Amino acid sequence: MTEFALTPELLLASYANGYFPMAASRDDPDIKWYYPEERGIIPLDGFHVPRSLAKFMRKMSFTITTDTAFADVIRACAEGEGERATTWINNPIIEAYCELADRGFAHSVEVWEDKKLVGGLYGVSIAGAFFGESMFSRATNASKVALVHLVELIKDAGYTLLDTQFVNDHLTQFGVQEIAREEYLVMLKKALQQEPMNCF
């Protein structure tokens, strides 16, 4: 087991210092802390919406909400999908982040179709930094639509940092960049000096 209880206080302190937790798998009860030398971020001024996605969004029938089903979103992210049969989100993480959401520091974006939850994402918000954690999709482009909505929200609110932790193929199309830890920590410090945001 992890040496420390995964409390909201520990989570907030960890994010503020560049760390984040993950489990080895959905069923592994242990927590490991990560402090990568290279960090993924999406520059908010350089966020790119692919042309095909923009066209899709003009005609989509999705309804988008925020913070209406946080627990459902994180549990859906934990289930895995497609090639991602297992995830790093275990029960201690689910419980801790739900408590963090209750305190107003974790947020979710939900995508609905015919009153069914078909996609979404969740993450942690501290001052001017948003730490994206995970997303899921049960309908074409649902998670992508959630990400576009998130970026619109936090950019309009004045956030300066969108942390994706890692770079992957899914995020490359949106302009994700990999930066050195030292550069990331400078950006993080600046973002944490901002006034707390309230856009969810």
Helices and strands as residue ranges (DSSP letters): H 8-16, E 20-22, E 32-34, E 38-41, G 44-46, H 51-59, E 63-66, H 70-79, H 91-102, E 106-113, E 116-126, E 129-137, H 142-157, E 161-165, H 169-172, E 177-180, H 181-192
